[in-house]
Structures are given as C-alpha cells and as structure tokens.
Amino acid sequence: MRERSPWLPRVLLGIGGVAVIATVVSIAVGEGGPDAPATEGFNEVQKVFAGVSQEGAELGSQDAPVIVKVYNDIRCVPCADYEIEEIDPVIEEYARDDEALFEFSHFSLGPEETSLAAVAATAAGEQGRQWQYLDLLMRNLEEARGDTDEDFLVDVARAVPELDIELWEEDRLDPEIRDVVDADADEAIDLKLQADPAVIVTGPGGEERLEGSPTSEEIEAAVEAVG
C-alpha cells in the first residue's frame, strides 16, 4: 500500500481553518465586506451641511431674509439626482452666509401620499440632522435601486454624523412625526404642484413659484429677485 504523505492532513486542516475564518468574517461584516453601508458621497454631504444650523425641516439662519422651500420625493432616483445637482449648490451659495433659509417638504411622487423614508428623514430632523439624512439617502438611492426598505433606512441613519440611533428609532414611531409628513402631503395637494420637484422662494420682494425641476440658476435668480 502507498504511504500517505504526512503533509496532507496539515494542508487540509489549514484550508479548513481559512474557511472557518472567512465564515466568521462574513458573518461579522456582511457579505459585502467591511465597508460601511450608505456612505457614498459622505464627504460631499459634510461639505454642504456641516456647521449650518438646522431645526426640523429648516436649514440656515432664522434671520435670513429669503426662504427657499424645496418640494421633493427622496425615494425617486431622478429626483435624487436633481437634489444633488441643483439644490445642493444653491444651499452652498446661500445657507452658510445666512442669505437664505431652506425648508424641505416631502412631496410624494409615488402612489402613496407619505413614505417610511419621509418619516425617517423627519425623525432625523428632531436631532437637527434631516438634511444630512435625506441627502445621504439620495446619494445612495441608485445603488439601492430605489428600494428604501427598513435595512436601508437604518444604514443611512448609522452613516449620519452624531445621530443618536436609539432616539431616532423612538421618534420614527411618534405619531407627531407622521403628522408632519402628512402635513407636507396636504400642502402639496393644496398648492396643486406638478409631478416634479418644485421650489417656492419667498422674500421681501415677493414670491417666485418654480415648478418642473427648476435649475440652480433659476433658483438663484429668484432668490436675488425677492431678496
């Protein structure tokens, strides 16, 4: 009989050990590896919003002469692209210098009037982090294929700086948070907005209603016109 090599059991044991380690790592960090989820565009989000005061849906100084109200659906991929490409530059231009106060209104373009994503973002607003939450969500929406399920909403929350997750979870269940989102839906209905992102700019010089996904240039012109 042919004698078995003494190295074979050692090799098999080594392979088995590697397999066990790989399994443990996979369980610990998830199938996708150790990269943190929902962090695409994290640095860009911080650049736009870090250091700018927030309260609920409002971003910027309460003393700003102009109010820029954004109506958008954070679950809509084209709407997300619009928010990042057209709204964020205007925020950078006017919010940090206290020239305009920005407000976000959850305008559902889907079959339901409100969404769990809108509730999640509004709950983050209780900690002064709604704009970071919604912007991070939108920047990662395409990779999630528009699926704002529970896991995705929690992943986004974990990526928002200084957001108390336990408190955020409690706020999501608060009926008053749902009432805020429902009020946004009612407002959009009353305004009879088109089924596209919209912006209403209000200031000492009057009001400009911009529909059909207005460009950053159009919004800036409206700010200057009413300011």
Backbone bond lengths (Angstrom), bond angles and torsions (degrees), N, CA, C in turn:
res aa  C-N    CA-C-N  psi(-1)  N-CA   C-N-CA  omega(-1)  CA-C   N-CA-C  phi
1 M - - - 1.477 - - 1.518 109.83 -
2 R 1.342 115.13 142.13 1.464 120.53 -179.15 1.529 109.87 -75.54
3 E 1.316 116.33 130.84 1.459 120.95 -177.16 1.536 110.46 -75.58
4 R 1.354 116.54 134.20 1.474 121.49 -179.62 1.532 109.54 -74.93
5 S 1.335 114.74 140.40 1.459 120.34 179.26 1.512 110.04 -66.40
6 P 1.337 119.18 135.10 1.460 121.36 179.10 1.529 112.71 -68.22
7 W 1.362 117.30 -14.07 1.471 120.21 -178.46 1.536 112.77 -81.68
8 L 1.340 116.54 -21.48 1.460 119.56 -174.13 1.530 112.61 -60.50
9 P 1.340 119.44 -48.73 1.471 118.15 179.45 1.514 112.41 -60.81
10 R 1.339 116.29 -34.32 1.458 119.31 -179.51 1.527 111.44 -67.88
11 V 1.332 114.75 -40.37 1.466 119.00 178.61 1.516 111.10 -63.84
12 L 1.352 115.76 -45.01 1.459 119.56 -179.83 1.522 111.44 -63.83
13 L 1.350 115.65 -38.23 1.455 119.65 178.29 1.525 110.82 -64.54
14 G 1.331 115.11 -39.84 1.462 119.25 178.85 1.513 111.86 -63.86
15 I 1.342 116.12 -43.15 1.469 120.46 178.68 1.514 110.62 -62.66
16 G 1.337 115.24 -41.58 1.460 119.32 179.29 1.512 111.49 -63.45
17 G 1.330 116.34 -39.07 1.458 119.71 178.67 1.504 112.27 -63.78
18 V 1.337 116.85 -42.00 1.464 121.29 177.98 1.516 110.63 -61.64
19 A 1.343 115.55 -41.02 1.465 119.92 -179.50 1.521 111.03 -63.17
20 V 1.356 116.48 -41.61 1.461 120.44 179.38 1.516 110.70 -63.99
21 I 1.351 116.47 -44.55 1.464 120.53 178.81 1.520 111.01 -60.85
22 A 1.337 116.68 -43.20 1.467 120.57 -179.72 1.513 110.89 -62.39
23 T 1.346 116.22 -38.49 1.459 120.11 179.36 1.514 111.06 -65.32
24 V 1.347 116.08 -44.00 1.458 120.52 179.73 1.522 110.92 -61.88
25 V 1.349 116.37 -44.57 1.463 120.65 179.38 1.511 110.64 -62.57
26 S 1.354 116.54 -41.73 1.461 120.56 -179.75 1.515 110.97 -61.68
27 I 1.350 116.46 -41.03 1.456 119.67 179.64 1.522 110.46 -67.41
28 A 1.341 115.45 -39.56 1.462 120.31 -175.19 1.509 112.87 -68.95
29 V 1.328 117.88 -41.56 1.466 120.03 -173.03 1.502 113.50 -111.26
30 G 1.341 118.25 -6.53 1.453 120.13 -179.40 1.508 111.15 92.42
31 E 1.304 115.13 163.04 1.461 120.99 -174.94 1.510 112.34 -61.72
32 G 1.346 116.86 -29.92 1.455 120.21 -176.73 1.510 114.55 -79.53
33 G 1.336 119.30 -0.80 1.453 121.10 179.98 1.509 111.52 94.10
34 P 1.333 116.80 -171.87 1.463 120.37 -171.36 1.514 115.91 -80.92
35 D 1.324 118.44 -3.47 1.457 119.56 -179.07 1.523 110.37 -63.62
36 A 1.322 116.87 136.70 1.456 121.08 178.81 1.524 109.94 -68.77
37 P 1.358 118.66 139.23 1.459 121.67 -178.54 1.522 112.10 -76.83
38 A 1.313 115.46 160.50 1.467 122.78 172.01 1.526 113.17 53.26
39 T 1.321 117.13 40.07 1.461 119.39 179.34 1.522 112.33 -117.55
40 E 1.318 118.21 10.38 1.459 120.98 175.80 1.528 108.86 -61.06
41 G 1.334 116.54 124.91 1.448 120.22 179.12 1.516 114.22 81.62
42 F 1.331 117.63 13.09 1.469 121.00 -177.85 1.532 111.70 -55.39
43 N 1.326 117.12 -47.22 1.466 120.36 -178.42 1.523 111.96 -63.24
44 E 1.325 115.79 -38.23 1.464 119.90 179.09 1.531 110.78 -65.63
45 V 1.328 115.98 -39.34 1.464 120.35 178.61 1.521 110.31 -62.64
46 Q 1.327 116.17 -44.74 1.451 120.01 179.04 1.529 111.86 -62.96
47 K 1.313 115.73 -37.47 1.465 119.74 179.02 1.523 111.42 -61.77
48 V 1.334 116.59 -38.88 1.460 120.65 -177.22 1.524 111.89 -76.99
49 F 1.339 117.57 -42.60 1.461 120.28 -166.36 1.532 116.04 -109.09
50 A 1.312 118.31 -23.73 1.460 119.60 -175.66 1.525 111.22 -59.85
51 G 1.318 116.40 129.40 1.449 121.02 177.78 1.512 115.25 88.03
52 V 1.336 117.19 -7.50 1.474 120.61 177.72 1.527 107.75 -92.98
53 S 1.313 117.14 129.89 1.465 120.58 -176.00 1.531 110.97 -64.83
54 Q 1.342 114.82 144.31 1.454 120.96 179.08 1.519 109.97 -138.05
55 E 1.316 114.87 146.59 1.462 121.18 171.85 1.521 107.70 -150.52
56 G 1.323 116.48 112.86 1.459 120.25 -177.85 1.516 110.86 62.05
57 A 1.330 116.55 -122.24 1.466 121.49 -179.72 1.518 112.48 -89.55
58 E 1.330 117.22 0.04 1.464 121.59 -174.10 1.518 112.13 -96.69
59 L 1.317 114.70 142.85 1.460 122.22 -179.58 1.522 108.89 -134.75
60 G 1.329 116.91 120.98 1.454 120.46 -179.96 1.521 112.01 115.21
61 S 1.310 115.41 -170.98 1.460 121.34 -175.65 1.527 111.97 -82.29
62 Q 1.345 115.39 137.15 1.460 120.46 176.03 1.530 111.12 -67.10
63 D 1.327 116.47 -17.98 1.465 120.95 -179.41 1.533 113.07 -90.34
64 A 1.315 117.20 0.10 1.467 120.13 -179.31 1.529 110.05 -63.08
65 P 1.320 118.18 140.15 1.466 120.87 -176.64 1.529 114.45 -73.47
66 V 1.326 116.59 -20.14 1.466 120.96 -175.04 1.528 110.32 -120.26
67 I 1.327 115.73 140.48 1.470 121.63 174.97 1.518 108.47 -113.25
68 V 1.334 115.73 126.70 1.463 121.90 177.20 1.529 107.37 -112.28
69 K 1.316 116.56 109.40 1.463 120.40 -178.51 1.521 109.70 -102.69
70 V 1.325 115.16 123.14 1.463 122.44 -176.42 1.526 109.05 -103.70
71 Y 1.319 116.39 127.92 1.466 122.64 176.51 1.523 107.58 -111.30
72 N 1.343 116.15 113.97 1.458 118.62 -175.66 1.517 110.34 -154.48
73 D 1.330 115.18 161.35 1.464 122.67 179.86 1.523 108.26 -109.39
74 I 1.323 117.31 114.08 1.462 120.23 -174.37 1.531 113.00 -76.18
75 R 1.340 118.00 -3.55 1.468 120.03 178.52 1.531 112.76 -97.35
76 C 1.301 117.09 -3.09 1.459 122.47 -173.17 1.530 109.06 -98.99
77 V 1.345 117.06 119.65 1.472 120.59 -175.00 1.531 112.21 -60.14
78 P 1.339 120.10 -48.71 1.476 118.97 176.95 1.532 112.06 -61.23
79 C 1.343 116.84 -34.87 1.466 120.66 178.16 1.522 110.41 -67.47
80 A 1.332 115.97 -34.63 1.468 120.56 177.48 1.522 110.13 -65.33
81 D 1.319 116.22 -44.32 1.473 119.91 177.17 1.525 110.23 -59.50
82 Y 1.319 115.42 -41.00 1.462 120.08 179.16 1.527 111.15 -62.13
83 E 1.316 116.66 -45.47 1.468 121.74 -178.65 1.528 110.56 -57.92
84 I 1.309 115.66 -46.02 1.469 120.93 -175.52 1.531 110.95 -71.06
85 E 1.337 116.27 -41.36 1.465 119.89 -173.40 1.530 113.49 -83.10
86 E 1.341 117.23 -29.66 1.469 119.46 -173.40 1.533 114.09 -113.91
87 I 1.315 117.83 -37.46 1.466 120.16 -177.18 1.521 112.13 -82.73
88 D 1.327 117.06 -46.53 1.472 120.07 -177.72 1.529 113.37 -55.25
89 P 1.341 119.35 -42.89 1.479 118.74 178.20 1.532 113.11 -61.66
90 V 1.329 117.45 -34.22 1.466 120.36 179.25 1.527 110.01 -70.30
91 I 1.343 115.75 -37.60 1.468 119.73 176.90 1.526 109.81 -61.58
92 E 1.323 116.14 -45.71 1.470 120.10 178.80 1.526 111.52 -59.85
93 E 1.316 115.71 -34.99 1.468 120.91 -176.59 1.528 112.37 -74.22
94 Y 1.348 117.49 -38.77 1.455 119.81 -168.40 1.532 116.42 -117.71
95 A 1.325 119.14 -28.49 1.470 119.75 -173.79 1.517 112.19 -73.78
96 R 1.320 116.67 -42.29 1.464 119.96 -174.60 1.529 111.78 -67.26
97 D 1.316 117.89 -29.26 1.467 121.91 180.00 1.525 112.83 -95.12
98 D 1.367 115.59 11.76 1.470 121.69 176.60 1.517 112.91 61.99
99 E 1.315 116.85 27.06 1.466 119.93 178.16 1.528 111.99 -85.65
100 A 1.335 116.45 -23.64 1.465 119.88 -179.54 1.526 109.77 -148.77
101 L 1.317 115.49 144.54 1.454 123.26 172.50 1.521 107.97 -100.33
102 F 1.311 117.22 127.83 1.463 121.84 -179.09 1.528 110.33 -102.58
103 E 1.319 115.72 140.43 1.462 121.71 175.13 1.524 108.75 -127.47
104 F 1.323 116.37 142.92 1.461 119.76 177.84 1.522 109.47 -112.01
105 S 1.326 115.55 131.48 1.461 121.66 176.59 1.523 108.62 -120.29
106 H 1.331 115.87 126.53 1.468 120.59 -176.99 1.531 109.55 -77.58
107 F 1.314 114.10 104.61 1.463 123.40 -175.63 1.530 107.83 -105.39
108 S 1.322 116.58 100.04 1.457 120.44 -175.96 1.527 111.39 -74.06
109 L 1.323 114.87 124.16 1.462 120.29 176.50 1.526 111.21 -102.64
110 G 1.339 116.89 4.44 1.452 122.42 178.70 1.520 110.58 -95.58
111 P 1.342 116.79 -172.90 1.467 120.43 -177.37 1.515 114.14 -69.73
112 E 1.365 117.79 -26.92 1.456 119.38 179.14 1.519 110.66 -96.74
113 E 1.337 116.13 150.34 1.461 120.44 -176.00 1.517 112.23 -73.40
114 T 1.337 117.26 -31.08 1.457 121.25 179.09 1.524 109.08 -130.23
115 S 1.317 116.87 168.14 1.457 120.28 -178.52 1.520 110.31 -143.49
116 L 1.337 116.27 158.51 1.456 121.52 176.62 1.525 110.43 -62.85
117 A 1.335 116.98 -32.46 1.467 120.62 178.57 1.523 110.48 -64.63
118 A 1.325 117.12 -42.06 1.462 120.97 178.48 1.522 110.65 -64.31
119 V 1.322 116.85 -40.36 1.461 121.22 177.61 1.525 110.10 -63.84
120 A 1.334 116.75 -42.65 1.467 121.17 -179.83 1.523 111.19 -62.33
121 A 1.325 117.37 -43.67 1.468 121.09 179.27 1.519 111.08 -66.19
122 T 1.334 116.35 -41.53 1.459 120.57 179.27 1.520 110.85 -64.31
123 A 1.328 117.29 -37.59 1.466 121.50 176.62 1.523 110.61 -63.61
124 A 1.329 117.13 -38.13 1.467 120.25 176.05 1.524 110.64 -63.80
125 G 1.324 116.53 -29.63 1.453 121.31 177.99 1.515 113.30 -65.24
126 E 1.329 117.25 -22.12 1.459 120.86 175.95 1.521 111.17 -64.78
127 Q 1.324 116.52 -20.88 1.465 121.47 176.86 1.529 112.09 -108.97
128 G 1.335 116.17 16.27 1.457 119.76 179.92 1.513 113.28 69.15
129 R 1.349 116.65 35.26 1.464 120.35 -176.86 1.531 112.62 -135.19
130 Q 1.345 117.29 21.26 1.466 118.23 -177.75 1.531 112.12 -63.96
131 W 1.319 117.22 -42.63 1.458 119.23 -175.64 1.530 111.27 -68.00
132 Q 1.338 117.74 -39.18 1.462 119.11 175.56 1.523 110.66 -62.75
133 Y 1.332 115.74 -41.94 1.459 119.99 -178.28 1.525 111.11 -62.64
134 L 1.324 116.36 -52.05 1.468 118.33 -175.28 1.526 111.59 -67.34
135 D 1.343 116.95 -33.99 1.458 119.48 -179.06 1.530 110.76 -71.25
136 L 1.337 117.27 -40.81 1.465 120.28 176.04 1.519 110.95 -64.20
137 L 1.328 115.82 -41.61 1.462 119.55 178.41 1.525 110.35 -59.24
138 M 1.318 116.38 -46.93 1.459 120.23 -177.97 1.528 112.18 -65.12
139 R 1.319 116.95 -36.42 1.463 120.06 179.96 1.530 112.47 -69.22
140 N 1.319 117.26 -19.87 1.457 121.60 -179.83 1.522 112.98 -109.60
141 L 1.320 116.25 4.38 1.463 121.17 -174.28 1.523 112.79 -67.17
142 E 1.328 116.64 -41.64 1.461 119.36 -177.96 1.528 111.08 -64.37
143 E 1.337 116.83 -40.43 1.460 119.91 178.27 1.526 110.76 -64.61
144 A 1.328 116.31 -32.54 1.462 121.08 177.02 1.524 111.66 -82.03
145 R 1.335 116.17 0.90 1.473 122.98 179.94 1.522 111.82 57.99
146 G 1.318 115.01 35.95 1.458 119.88 176.56 1.509 114.71 74.13
147 D 1.332 117.09 6.45 1.462 120.67 -176.17 1.525 109.91 -92.69
148 T 1.321 116.99 96.74 1.463 121.12 -179.09 1.530 108.93 -91.56
149 D 1.352 115.49 64.32 1.454 119.69 179.37 1.522 110.18 -80.53
150 E 1.313 115.70 179.65 1.468 120.94 -175.02 1.528 112.21 -59.11
151 D 1.317 116.72 -44.54 1.465 120.09 -178.75 1.523 111.21 -61.07
152 F 1.320 116.52 -41.51 1.460 120.90 -179.13 1.529 110.90 -66.37
153 L 1.326 116.90 -42.54 1.458 120.65 -179.72 1.526 111.24 -62.29
154 V 1.331 116.32 -39.46 1.466 120.33 178.20 1.524 110.58 -70.13
155 D 1.325 117.34 -39.74 1.471 120.71 177.78 1.528 110.94 -58.46
156 V 1.327 116.15 -42.82 1.467 120.00 178.93 1.524 109.79 -63.57
157 A 1.317 116.95 -44.50 1.462 120.72 -179.64 1.525 111.23 -58.87
158 R 1.307 117.22 -40.61 1.462 121.47 -179.49 1.527 112.02 -67.30
159 A 1.319 116.44 -22.30 1.463 120.42 -179.14 1.525 112.62 -89.20
160 V 1.333 117.56 -10.95 1.468 121.13 -179.50 1.528 109.25 -79.71
161 P 1.320 118.51 124.51 1.466 121.08 -178.28 1.526 112.55 -60.03
162 E 1.328 115.41 134.85 1.466 123.67 172.49 1.523 113.36 61.53
163 L 1.327 118.26 23.70 1.462 120.29 176.16 1.528 108.64 -90.97
164 D 1.324 116.12 123.18 1.463 122.01 177.38 1.529 107.56 -76.65
165 I 1.322 117.40 106.08 1.464 121.69 -173.44 1.526 111.49 -64.30
166 E 1.325 116.64 -41.18 1.462 119.49 -178.87 1.525 111.10 -62.82
167 L 1.310 116.59 -43.70 1.466 120.59 177.95 1.524 110.78 -66.79
168 W 1.323 116.40 -39.88 1.475 121.01 177.72 1.522 110.43 -60.10
169 E 1.323 117.44 -42.41 1.465 121.33 178.60 1.532 110.47 -61.56
170 E 1.324 116.94 -40.91 1.461 120.13 178.58 1.524 110.87 -65.14
171 D 1.321 116.44 -42.87 1.469 120.36 -178.41 1.522 111.89 -65.36
172 R 1.323 116.48 -32.90 1.477 118.86 178.61 1.522 112.13 -61.20
173 L 1.337 116.48 -26.66 1.467 121.12 -178.30 1.527 112.21 -91.52
174 D 1.313 116.89 -3.84 1.460 121.80 -178.10 1.534 109.90 -74.77
175 P 1.322 118.77 122.12 1.477 120.61 179.74 1.525 113.20 -57.20
176 E 1.333 117.16 -27.97 1.463 119.61 -179.58 1.530 111.59 -67.17
177 I 1.318 116.86 -30.44 1.467 120.16 176.30 1.525 109.94 -66.71
178 R 1.309 116.15 -44.06 1.471 120.44 176.40 1.528 110.13 -61.12
179 D 1.331 117.13 -37.60 1.472 120.35 179.34 1.529 110.96 -61.95
180 V 1.339 116.66 -37.80 1.469 120.51 178.80 1.519 110.34 -63.42
181 V 1.327 116.69 -44.18 1.464 121.40 179.82 1.531 110.28 -66.18
182 D 1.326 116.26 -40.98 1.469 120.01 177.73 1.534 110.88 -62.39
183 A 1.326 116.17 -36.80 1.471 120.20 178.59 1.522 110.82 -64.92
184 D 1.338 116.72 -37.15 1.468 120.01 175.24 1.523 110.57 -59.99
185 A 1.335 115.91 -44.44 1.470 120.42 -179.85 1.526 110.88 -62.56
186 D 1.322 116.22 -42.50 1.464 120.36 179.81 1.532 111.08 -63.66
187 E 1.335 115.57 -39.06 1.464 119.60 -179.67 1.529 111.17 -64.22
188 A 1.339 116.21 -42.50 1.467 120.03 179.28 1.528 111.09 -61.71
189 I 1.330 115.38 -37.92 1.467 120.02 178.54 1.530 110.07 -66.26
190 D 1.324 116.14 -45.03 1.468 120.13 -179.47 1.530 111.57 -62.56
191 L 1.331 116.55 -35.80 1.460 120.51 -179.62 1.534 112.46 -79.28
192 K 1.333 116.74 -11.78 1.470 122.46 -179.17 1.535 110.98 53.97
193 L 1.325 115.19 49.11 1.462 120.16 -179.16 1.516 111.36 -70.60
194 Q 1.327 115.53 148.53 1.459 120.91 173.18 1.529 109.31 -65.98
195 A 1.310 116.41 162.14 1.466 121.08 -178.95 1.528 110.81 -80.06
196 D 1.301 115.75 58.49 1.464 123.89 178.42 1.527 107.77 -152.28
197 P 1.339 117.53 159.94 1.462 119.04 173.19 1.525 110.87 -55.14
198 A 1.326 115.49 143.91 1.467 120.77 -178.54 1.522 109.43 -139.06
199 V 1.320 115.20 160.07 1.461 121.68 179.27 1.530 108.24 -139.12
200 I 1.334 116.30 134.57 1.455 120.94 173.68 1.523 107.61 -119.79
201 V 1.318 115.87 123.91 1.464 122.28 -176.96 1.519 108.67 -110.97
202 T 1.343 116.34 124.97 1.461 121.59 -176.71 1.529 110.15 -125.81
203 G 1.319 116.53 138.17 1.469 120.54 178.83 1.511 111.05 -161.55
204 P 1.321 117.33 -172.38 1.475 121.41 -179.60 1.522 112.77 -58.00
205 G 1.335 116.09 -27.82 1.462 119.72 -177.41 1.512 114.83 -91.19
206 G 1.338 117.09 8.11 1.452 119.11 177.57 1.520 112.92 121.58
207 E 1.322 115.41 -154.12 1.469 121.45 -175.99 1.524 110.32 -135.34
208 E 1.327 115.88 138.33 1.470 122.17 175.82 1.530 107.78 -120.10
209 R 1.327 115.96 122.64 1.464 121.61 178.69 1.521 108.30 -102.88
210 L 1.335 115.97 116.15 1.461 121.83 -176.01 1.523 109.53 -116.05
211 E 1.331 116.72 117.04 1.465 120.52 -178.88 1.526 110.42 -118.87
212 G 1.348 115.25 173.31 1.454 119.73 177.88 1.514 113.38 71.56
213 S 1.354 117.06 41.47 1.471 122.31 178.15 1.531 111.90 57.02
214 P 1.336 117.84 65.57 1.469 120.14 -178.80 1.524 111.89 -63.02
215 T 1.315 116.17 146.91 1.461 121.35 -179.31 1.535 110.34 -76.25
216 S 1.322 115.36 165.40 1.463 119.80 177.34 1.522 110.48 -61.48
217 E 1.322 117.26 -36.31 1.464 120.47 178.60 1.526 110.97 -63.71
218 E 1.321 117.57 -40.99 1.462 121.07 178.70 1.527 111.25 -66.19
219 I 1.325 116.41 -38.72 1.461 120.01 179.18 1.528 110.31 -67.42
220 E 1.322 116.30 -43.71 1.468 120.70 179.27 1.528 110.62 -61.82
221 A 1.322 116.37 -40.31 1.472 120.20 177.92 1.526 110.69 -62.49
222 A 1.320 116.37 -38.94 1.468 120.59 179.53 1.528 110.64 -67.85
223 V 1.338 116.63 -39.16 1.478 120.60 177.42 1.529 109.98 -60.70
224 E 1.319 115.92 -44.74 1.464 119.71 179.96 1.530 111.66 -67.07
225 A 1.329 116.26 -33.25 1.461 120.21 -176.50 1.523 111.66 -71.61
226 V 1.322 118.15 -36.37 1.464 120.25 -175.32 1.527 112.68 -99.15
227 G 1.334 117.11 -9.40 1.462 121.13 -175.01 1.529 113.97 -75.38
